[in-house]
Amino acid sequence: MALIDSSGFAHVRLTVTDIARSKAFYDLVFGWPTAIDKSDDVNKPGVTESAAEYYGGTVYQTPDGTLFGLRPVGRDDFDPDRTGLDHVSFAVKSRADLDAAVQALDGAGIEHGEVTDLADAGIAILSFQDPDDVNVELTAPLG
């Protein structure tokens, strides 16, 4: 029996080195509305240390109701081999949406991998890197 009955993720927040650059990237790629945006205040004294000011970051509202945030205090290069985040994956409805994403990313000049079927997991994925080299993945069900 589980200790906690959870229905899944409520939000994810990435620590980024340049909030303007990362915000522009995620705006371009996903175009989600912002729920909270304190990025214009990032250079004001104390903002990057203040939870009440969302550390000078941005929080997006995703279509499924979860939140995705960016926190501008990163000082090191991202490394998926260190303890912490390996990658973040966003759901799309179908494999056809992955194929459309390839075209859209190509059109925007964003390098990406190939659409890969992971039959054992019942999914297909498409990976690309964000401005801080965090691996972003799109995932679609197979079939």
Backbone as a printed PyTorch tensor [residue, N CA C, xyz], in Angstrom:
tensor([[[  0.8380,  -1.1840,   0.0000],
         [  0.0000,   0.0000,   0.0000],
         [  0.8870,   1.2540,   0.0000]],

        [[  0.5590,   2.1930,  -0.8400],
         [  1.3280,   3.4300,  -0.9410],
         [  1.1200,   4.3070,   0.2820]],

        [[  2.1240,   5.0630,   0.6360],
         [  2.0000,   6.0050,   1.7430],
         [  1.1600,   7.2130,   1.3780]],

        [[  1.2010,   7.5980,   0.1070],
         [  0.5100,   8.8040,  -0.3530],
         [ -0.2890,   8.4770,  -1.6040]],

        [[ -1.5320,   8.9150,  -1.6400],
         [ -2.3920,   8.7220,  -2.7960],
         [ -2.3470,   9.9930,  -3.6430]],

        [[ -1.5380,   9.9810,  -4.6980],
         [ -1.3720,  11.1510,  -5.5730],
         [ -1.8820,  10.8350,  -6.9640]],

        [[ -2.4770,  11.8250,  -7.6070],
         [ -2.9670,  11.6360,  -8.9740],
         [ -1.9170,  11.9950, -10.0170]],

        [[ -0.7500,  12.4680,  -9.6170],
         [  0.3180,  12.7850, -10.5640],
         [  0.9390,  14.1380, -10.2940]],

        [[  1.6410,  14.6630, -11.2710],
         [  2.3450,  15.9310, -11.1220],
         [  1.3900,  17.1120, -11.0860]],

        [[  1.6970,  18.0650, -10.2280],
         [  0.9830,  19.3350, -10.2020],
         [  1.7650,  20.3910, -10.9770]],

        [[  3.0950,  20.3700, -10.8010],
         [  3.9450,  21.3050, -11.5380],
         [  5.3850,  20.8200, -11.5640]],

        [[  6.1180,  21.3600, -12.5090],
         [  7.5600,  21.1410, -12.6340],
         [  8.1670,  22.5170, -12.8750]],

        [[  9.3180,  22.7740, -12.2490],
         [ 10.0130,  24.0410, -12.4900],
         [ 11.4700,  23.7460, -12.7950]],

        [[ 11.9770,  24.3480, -13.8750],
         [ 13.3740,  24.2170, -14.2520],
         [ 14.1380,  25.4490, -13.7930]],

        [[ 15.3390,  25.2450, -13.3130],
         [ 16.2360,  26.3440, -12.9870],
         [ 17.0110,  26.6810, -14.2590]],

        [[ 16.9770,  27.9480, -14.6390],
         [ 17.5880,  28.3760, -15.9010],
         [ 18.6190,  29.4690, -15.6550]],

        [[ 19.5290,  29.6240, -16.6040],
         [ 20.5810,  30.6340, -16.4450],
         [ 20.1720,  32.0090, -16.9550]],

        [[ 19.2430,  32.0650, -17.9110],
         [ 18.8330,  33.3380, -18.5090],
         [ 17.3330,  33.2750, -18.7410]],

        [[ 16.5620,  33.9460, -17.8830],
         [ 15.1070,  33.8420, -17.9370],
         [ 14.5430,  34.3710, -19.2580]],

        [[ 15.0740,  35.4520, -19.7780],
         [ 14.5490,  36.0000, -21.0320],
         [ 14.7550,  35.0160, -22.1800]],

        [[ 15.9400,  34.4290, -22.2580],
         [ 16.2510,  33.4680, -23.3220],
         [ 15.3740,  32.2260, -23.1980]],

        [[ 15.2530,  31.6960, -21.9850],
         [ 14.4510,  30.4880, -21.7840],
         [ 12.9710,  30.7630, -22.0100]],

        [[ 12.4990,  31.8990, -21.5330],
         [ 11.0910,  32.2590, -21.7340],
         [ 10.7850,  32.3800, -23.2280]],

        [[ 11.6680,  33.0240, -23.9820],
         [ 11.4590,  33.1500, -25.4330],
         [ 11.4060,  31.7710, -26.0980]],

        [[ 12.2640,  30.8560, -25.6660],
         [ 12.2970,  29.5100, -26.2300],
         [ 10.9850,  28.7750, -25.9510]],

        [[ 10.5680,  28.7280, -24.6930],
         [  9.3500,  27.9870, -24.3470],
         [  8.0940,  28.6700, -24.9010]],

        [[  8.1090,  30.0020, -25.0090],
         [  7.0000,  30.6980, -25.6770],
         [  6.8940,  30.2460, -27.1270]],

        [[  8.0300,  30.1870, -27.8150],
         [  8.0540,  29.7850, -29.2160],
         [  7.6270,  28.3280, -29.3850]],

        [[  8.1820,  27.4430, -28.5770],
         [  7.9360,  26.0130, -28.7430],
         [  6.5110,  25.6310, -28.3720]],

        [[  6.0150,  26.0820, -27.2070],
         [  4.7120,  25.6260, -26.7320],
         [  3.6160,  26.6840, -26.7860]],

        [[  3.9600,  27.9530, -26.6340],
         [  2.9640,  29.0140, -26.7080],
         [  1.9010,  28.9710, -25.6190]],

        [[  2.2250,  28.3680, -24.4750],
         [  1.2510,  28.2900, -23.3860],
         [  1.0570,  29.6590, -22.7490]],

        [[ -0.1410,  29.9200, -22.2320],
         [ -0.3470,  31.1840, -21.5160],
         [  0.4200,  31.1770, -20.1960]],

        [[  0.8340,  32.3510, -19.7690],
         [  1.5110,  32.4370, -18.4800],
         [  0.4670,  32.5920, -17.3780]],

        [[  0.6690,  31.8410, -16.3190],
         [ -0.1740,  31.9700, -15.1320],
         [  0.4040,  33.0560, -14.2290]],

        [[  1.7380,  33.1000, -14.1700],
         [  2.4650,  34.0770, -13.3600],
         [  3.7250,  34.4420, -14.1260]],

        [[  4.0290,  35.7220, -14.1890],
         [  5.2620,  36.1360, -14.8600],
         [  5.9100,  37.2630, -14.0770]],

        [[  6.9700,  36.9450, -13.3890],
         [  7.7410,  37.9240, -12.6290],
         [  9.0970,  38.1800, -13.2760]],

        [[  9.2540,  37.7390, -14.5370],
         [ 10.5590,  37.8190, -15.1910],
         [ 11.0200,  39.2530, -15.4270]],

        [[ 10.0980,  40.2050, -15.5440],
         [ 10.5260,  41.5980, -15.7160],
         [ 11.1870,  42.1600, -14.4570]],

        [[ 10.9710,  41.4940, -13.3150],
         [ 11.5260,  41.9590, -12.0460],
         [ 12.8120,  41.2460, -11.6500]],

        [[ 13.3280,  40.3790, -12.5220],
         [ 14.4470,  39.5090, -12.1620],
         [ 15.6800,  40.2650, -11.6650]],

        [[ 15.9000,  41.4770, -12.1330],
         [ 17.0990,  42.2230, -11.7330],
         [ 16.8760,  43.1420, -10.5360]],

        [[ 15.6700,  43.1530,  -9.9800],
         [ 15.4110,  43.9680,  -8.7930],
         [ 16.0160,  43.2750,  -7.5690]],

        [[ 16.5020,  44.0400,  -6.6130],
         [ 17.1300,  43.4510,  -5.4230],
         [ 16.1920,  42.4760,  -4.6970]],

        [[ 16.7280,  41.3140,  -4.3840],
         [ 16.0180,  40.3290,  -3.5900],
         [ 15.0300,  39.4500,  -4.3230]],

        [[ 14.7230,  39.7520,  -5.5590],
         [ 13.6960,  39.0020,  -6.2740],
         [ 14.0920,  37.5480,  -6.4930]],

        [[ 15.3380,  37.2920,  -6.8940],
         [ 15.7340,  35.9080,  -7.1740],
         [ 15.8470,  35.0550,  -5.9070]],

        [[ 15.7320,  35.6770,  -4.7450],
         [ 15.7360,  34.9380,  -3.4800],
         [ 14.3430,  34.8260,  -2.8710]],

        [[ 13.3180,  35.3750,  -3.5270],
         [ 11.9900,  35.4840,  -2.9380],
         [ 10.9820,  34.5230,  -3.5660]],

        [[ 10.5200,  33.5670,  -2.7540],
         [  9.4660,  32.6580,  -3.2300],
         [  8.1950,  33.4330,  -3.5630]],

        [[  7.9060,  34.4670,  -2.7960],
         [  6.7100,  35.2770,  -3.0400],
         [  6.7700,  35.9770,  -4.3990]],

        [[  7.9780,  36.2070,  -4.8950],
         [  8.1660,  36.8340,  -6.2070],
         [  8.4790,  35.7900,  -7.2810]],

        [[  8.2730,  34.5170,  -6.9420],
         [  8.5280,  33.4040,  -7.8550],
         [  9.9500,  33.4420,  -8.3990]],

        [[ 10.8460,  33.9850,  -7.5800],
         [ 12.2770,  34.0460,  -7.8930],
         [ 12.5630,  34.7830,  -9.2030]],

        [[ 11.6320,  35.6290,  -9.6250],
         [ 11.8030,  36.3550, -10.8770],
         [ 11.5430,  35.4870, -12.0950]],

        [[ 10.7740,  34.4510, -11.9060],
         [ 10.5280,  33.4930, -12.9760],
         [  9.1700,  33.6080, -13.6220]],

        [[  8.8810,  32.6070, -14.4040],
         [  7.6430,  32.5110, -15.1640],
         [  7.0160,  31.1550, -14.9040]],

        [[  5.6940,  31.1410, -14.7900],
         [  4.9480,  29.8930, -14.6400],
         [  3.9150,  29.8340, -15.7540]],

        [[  3.9650,  28.7450, -16.5240],
         [  3.0170,  28.5340, -17.6160],
         [  1.8740,  27.6350, -17.1730]],

        [[  0.6980,  27.8600, -17.7330],
         [ -0.4520,  26.9860, -17.5480],
         [ -0.5290,  26.0670, -18.7530]],

        [[ -0.3380,  24.7600, -18.5370],
         [ -0.4080,  23.8170, -19.6540],
         [ -1.8670,  23.4560, -19.9320]],

        [[ -2.1580,  22.9670, -21.1250],
         [ -3.5430,  22.6380, -21.4730],
         [ -4.1940,  21.6000, -20.5670]],

        [[ -3.3980,  20.7230, -19.9470],
         [ -4.0080,  19.7020, -19.0840],
         [ -4.1600,  20.1690, -17.6390]],

        [[ -3.8130,  21.4120, -17.3560],
         [ -4.0110,  21.9650, -16.0210],
         [ -2.7930,  21.9680, -15.1270]],

        [[ -1.7110,  21.2970, -15.5290],
         [ -0.4950,  21.3370, -14.7290],
         [  0.2450,  22.6400, -14.9980]],

        [[  1.2010,  22.9340, -14.1570],
         [  1.9970,  24.1450, -14.3080],
         [  3.4300,  23.7750, -14.6600]],

        [[  4.0550,  24.6110, -15.4740],
         [  5.4510,  24.4350, -15.8670],
         [  6.1520,  25.7600, -15.6410]],

        [[  7.1890,  25.7610, -14.7880],
         [  7.8390,  27.0060, -14.4330],
         [  9.3090,  27.0690, -14.7960]],

        [[  9.7920,  28.2950, -14.8620],
         [ 11.2030,  28.5910, -15.1000],
         [ 11.6850,  29.4850, -13.9610]],

        [[ 12.8130,  29.1210, -13.3450],
         [ 13.3880,  29.8860, -12.2330],
         [ 14.7900,  30.3450, -12.6210]],

        [[ 15.0050,  31.6570, -12.6820],
         [ 16.2690,  32.1890, -13.2260],
         [ 17.3990,  32.3470, -12.2250]],

        [[ 17.8900,  31.2480, -11.6800],
         [ 19.0160,  31.3660, -10.7670],
         [ 20.1110,  30.3540, -11.0630]],

        [[ 20.0270,  29.6900, -12.1960],
         [ 21.0230,  28.6770, -12.5310],
         [ 22.3980,  29.2790, -12.6990]],

        [[ 23.4030,  28.5970, -12.1720],
         [ 24.7810,  29.0820, -12.2710],
         [ 25.6910,  28.0890, -12.9850]],

        [[ 25.2500,  26.8470, -13.0620],
         [ 26.0610,  25.7990, -13.6620],
         [ 25.4270,  25.3240, -14.9560]],

        [[ 26.2310,  24.6750, -15.7800],
         [ 25.6940,  24.0380, -16.9700],
         [ 24.8740,  22.8240, -16.5690]],

        [[ 23.8160,  22.5580, -17.3100],
         [ 22.9880,  21.3840, -17.0560],
         [ 23.7830,  20.1180, -17.3490]],

        [[ 23.5680,  19.0930, -16.5450],
         [ 24.2190,  17.8070, -16.7520],
         [ 23.2550,  16.7030, -16.3350]],

        [[ 22.7140,  15.9420, -17.2870],
         [ 21.7520,  14.8940, -16.9400],
         [ 22.3710,  13.7470, -16.1600]],

        [[ 23.6980,  13.7040, -16.0630],
         [ 24.3640,  12.6370, -15.3180],
         [ 24.5820,  12.9820, -13.8470]],

        [[ 24.2140,  14.2220, -13.4450],
         [ 24.2730,  14.5920, -12.0320],
         [ 22.9300,  14.2630, -11.3890]],

        [[ 22.9230,  14.1000, -10.0950],
         [ 21.6840,  13.8640,  -9.3700],
         [ 20.7310,  15.0250,  -9.6310]],

        [[ 19.4900,  14.6990,  -9.9450],
         [ 18.4860,  15.7060, -10.2360],
         [ 17.7200,  15.3440, -11.4920]],

        [[ 17.4790,  16.2960, -12.3320],
         [ 16.6720,  16.1200, -13.5370],
         [ 17.4690,  15.4740, -14.6600]],

        [[ 16.8870,  14.4660, -15.2940],
         [ 17.4760,  13.8560, -16.4820],
         [ 16.8950,  14.5090, -17.7350]],

        [[ 15.5810,  14.6110, -17.7910],
         [ 14.8960,  15.2860, -18.8900],
         [ 13.4670,  15.5740, -18.4680]],

        [[ 12.7890,  16.3740, -19.2520],
         [ 11.3710,  16.6370, -19.0140],
         [ 10.6400,  16.2890, -20.3050]],

        [[  9.5130,  15.5960, -20.1660],
         [  8.7730,  15.1320, -21.3350],
         [  7.3600,  15.6920, -21.3080]],

        [[  6.9040,  16.1490, -22.4680],
         [  5.5660,  16.7100, -22.6090],
         [  4.7560,  15.8270, -23.5510]],

        [[  3.5270,  15.5640, -23.1780],
         [  2.6540,  14.6870, -23.9560],
         [  2.0880,  15.3960, -25.1780]],

        [[  2.0230,  14.6580, -26.2620],
         [  1.2510,  15.0510, -27.4410],
         [  0.2860,  13.9050, -27.7210]],

        [[ -0.7410,  14.1760, -28.5220],
         [ -1.8200,  13.2030, -28.6740],
         [ -1.4800,  11.9970, -29.5310]],

        [[ -0.6310,  12.1990, -30.5370],
         [ -0.4140,  11.0910, -31.4810],
         [  0.9830,  11.1430, -32.0780]],

        [[  1.3520,  10.0520, -32.7150],
         [  2.6360,  10.0080, -33.4220],
         [  2.6460,  11.0190, -34.5550]],

        [[  1.4990,  11.2560, -35.1630],
         [  1.3980,  12.2750, -36.2150],
         [  1.7700,  13.6480, -35.6590]],

        [[  1.4390,  13.9090, -34.3890],
         [  1.8320,  15.1700, -33.7680],
         [  3.3520,  15.2660, -33.6110]],

        [[  4.0090,  14.1350, -33.4040],
         [  5.4740,  14.1310, -33.3520],
         [  6.0540,  14.4660, -34.7240]],

        [[  5.4680,  13.8850, -35.7670],
         [  5.9320,  14.1880, -37.1230],
         [  5.7220,  15.6710, -37.4490]],

        [[  4.5930,  16.2320, -37.0180],
         [  4.3380,  17.6610, -37.2340],
         [  5.3300,  18.5020, -36.4340]],

        [[  5.6920,  18.0360, -35.2390],
         [  6.6620,  18.7620, -34.4110],
         [  8.0310,  18.8070, -35.0820]],

        [[  8.4090,  17.7210, -35.7580],
         [  9.6760,  17.7030, -36.5000],
         [  9.6840,  18.8420, -37.5120]],

        [[  8.6090,  18.9820, -38.2570],
         [  8.5130,  20.0400, -39.2650],
         [  8.5640,  21.4260, -38.6120]],

        [[  7.8380,  21.5860, -37.5070],
         [  7.8020,  22.8800, -36.8260],
         [  9.1710,  23.2420, -36.2460]],

        [[  9.8280,  22.2830, -35.6350],
         [ 11.1620,  22.5430, -35.0730],
         [ 12.1560,  22.8560, -36.1850]],

        [[ 12.0760,  22.1250, -37.2910],
         [ 12.9330,  22.4170, -38.4400],
         [ 12.7130,  23.8460, -38.9170]],

        [[ 11.4540,  24.2360, -39.0340],
         [ 11.1140,  25.5820, -39.4970],
         [ 11.6290,  26.6730, -38.5790]],

        [[ 11.7380,  26.3520, -37.2850],
         [ 12.2330,  27.3220, -36.3110],
         [ 13.7470,  27.2300, -36.1170]],

        [[ 14.3940,  26.2970, -36.8250],
         [ 15.8390,  26.1430, -36.6910],
         [ 16.2780,  25.4990, -35.3930]],

        [[ 15.4030,  24.7150, -34.7790],
         [ 15.7260,  24.0360, -33.5250],
         [ 16.1560,  22.6090, -33.8330]],

        [[ 17.3950,  22.2830, -33.4730],
         [ 17.9120,  20.9310, -33.7050],
         [ 17.1470,  19.9320, -32.8470]],

        [[ 16.9960,  18.7210, -33.3710],
         [ 16.2460,  17.6930, -32.6660],
         [ 16.7030,  16.3190, -33.1210]],

        [[ 16.2960,  15.3110, -32.3610],
         [ 16.5720,  13.9400, -32.7510],
         [ 15.5020,  13.4320, -33.7070]],

        [[ 15.5190,  12.1420, -33.9140],
         [ 14.5220,  11.4870, -34.7530],
         [ 13.3560,  11.0290, -33.8930]],

        [[ 12.1910,  10.8970, -34.4990],
         [ 11.0730,  10.2670, -33.8030],
         [ 11.4420,   8.7990, -33.6090]],

        [[ 11.3730,   8.3420, -32.3750],
         [ 11.7870,   6.9840, -32.0290],
         [ 10.6420,   6.2440, -31.3590]],

        [[ 10.3130,   5.0740, -31.8950],
         [  9.3010,   4.2260, -31.2730],
         [  9.9450,   3.4180, -30.1550]],

        [[  9.3420,   3.4430, -28.9900],
         [  9.7600,   2.6220, -27.8580],
         [  8.6200,   1.6340, -27.6050]],

        [[  8.5990,   0.5880, -28.4150],
         [  7.4740,  -0.3480, -28.4210],
         [  7.2250,  -0.9770, -27.0560]],

        [[  8.2840,  -1.3160, -26.3230],
         [  8.1060,  -1.9280, -25.0030],
         [  7.3410,  -1.0230, -24.0450]],

        [[  7.5100,   0.2960, -24.2100],
         [  6.8180,   1.2610, -23.3530],
         [  5.5010,   1.7290, -23.9630]],

        [[  5.2620,   1.3990, -25.2370],
         [  4.0320,   1.8070, -25.8980],
         [  3.9820,   3.2710, -26.2760]],

        [[  5.1750,   3.8670, -26.4710],
         [  5.2400,   5.2880, -26.7990],
         [  6.2320,   5.5390, -27.9270]],

        [[  6.1240,   6.7220, -28.5070],
         [  7.1200,   7.2550, -29.4320],
         [  7.5860,   8.5750, -28.8450]],

        [[  8.8590,   8.9180, -29.0670],
         [  9.4200,  10.1470, -28.5020],
         [ 10.1680,  10.9500, -29.5480]],

        [[ 10.2960,  12.2320, -29.2670],
         [ 11.1070,  13.1610, -30.0560],
         [ 11.8240,  14.0520, -29.0570]],

        [[ 13.1480,  14.1270, -29.1470],
         [ 13.9410,  14.8910, -28.1840],
         [ 14.6100,  16.0950, -28.8330]],

        [[ 14.7490,  17.1610, -28.0410],
         [ 15.5040,  18.3470, -28.4380],
         [ 15.9910,  19.0200, -27.1650]],

        [[ 16.9000,  19.9800, -27.3080],
         [ 17.5080,  20.6330, -26.1540],
         [ 16.9730,  22.0480, -25.9970]],

        [[ 16.8030,  22.4780, -24.7470],
         [ 16.4200,  23.8670, -24.4990],
         [ 17.6950,  24.7190, -24.4220]],

        [[ 17.5820,  26.0300, -24.2120],
         [ 18.7730,  26.8870, -24.2090],
         [ 19.8150,  26.5430, -23.1470]],

        [[ 19.4180,  25.8680, -22.0580],
         [ 20.3710,  25.4570, -21.0340],
         [ 20.8110,  24.0160, -21.2110]],

        [[ 20.5080,  23.4410, -22.3630],
         [ 20.8700,  22.0780, -22.7220],
         [ 20.0820,  21.0170, -21.9570]],

        [[ 18.9320,  21.4050, -21.3820],
         [ 18.0320,  20.4340, -20.7600],
         [ 17.3550,  19.6740, -21.9010]],

        [[ 17.3420,  18.3450, -21.7800],
         [ 16.6890,  17.5300, -22.7980],
         [ 15.1880,  17.6310, -22.6260]],

        [[ 14.5250,  18.1480, -23.6530],
         [ 13.0630,  18.2380, -23.7120],
         [ 12.6000,  17.1460, -24.6460]],

        [[ 11.5730,  16.4450, -24.2190],
         [ 11.0820,  15.3150, -24.9920],
         [  9.5890,  15.4750, -25.2150]],

        [[  9.1560,  15.1210, -26.3790],
         [  7.7190,  15.0020, -26.6670],
         [  7.3890,  13.5190, -26.7100]],

        [[  6.2820,  13.1380, -26.1120],
         [  5.9090,  11.7260, -26.0180],
         [  4.4920,  11.5280, -26.5170]],

        [[  4.3120,  10.5190, -27.3770],
         [  2.9840,  10.1900, -27.8950],
         [  2.7400,   8.6920, -27.7200]],

        [[  1.4920,   8.3080, -27.4960],
         [  1.1920,   6.8810, -27.4250],
         [  1.3290,   6.2550, -28.8160]],

        [[  1.7430,   4.9990, -28.8500],
         [  1.7750,   4.2650, -30.1250],
         [  0.3820,   3.6760, -30.3750]],

        [[  0.0170,   3.6270, -31.6440],
         [ -1.2300,   2.9810, -32.0140],
         [ -2.4580,   3.7600, -31.8790]]])
